[in-house]
Amino acid sequence: MTSGKRLEKILKALANHRRLAILKYLLVKKSATVGDVAQVIKLSFKSTSRHLMVLRGGEMVEREQVGVLANYSLAQPVDPIVRLVISQL
């Protein structure tokens, strides 16, 4: 993926207050399940899962399957743009 396309994907993903809340939560918590994130941002499991998929598509979060649960965390290293945006929240 070209750097322009990647930047566009990141910026589109960051243009949503729910996804920003997810990133901020994962910055503090380090790792969380969809259910944990959904409870904190007060959104349904299904909607939260969709937001996490968008963030994962933008390579901002990583997913680790642990049994039947999936844990999400910020992708490492954290993209400088993502770090800058999160720091402003």
GITASUL-V374795 format. One record per pair of residues at least 24 apart in sequence whose C-alpha atoms are under 8 Angstrom apart, sorted by the first residue. I is the first residue (numbers start at 1). J is the second residue. D is the distance in whole Angstrom. If there is no record, write none. Layout:
BEGIN
i:j:d
I:J:D
I:J:D
END
This chain:
BEGIN
i:j:d
6:58:7
9:58:6
10:55:8
10:58:5
10:59:8
10:60:8
10:82:8
13:54:6
13:55:6
13:58:7
14:82:8
18:51:8
19:51:6
19:52:8
19:55:7
20:86:7
22:52:8
23:74:7
23:86:7
24:86:6
24:89:7
26:72:8
26:73:6
26:74:6
27:73:8
27:74:7
30:73:6
30:74:7
31:71:6
31:72:5
31:73:5
31:74:8
32:71:5
32:72:5
32:73:7
33:69:7
33:70:6
33:71:5
33:72:6
34:70:7
34:71:7
34:72:7
END
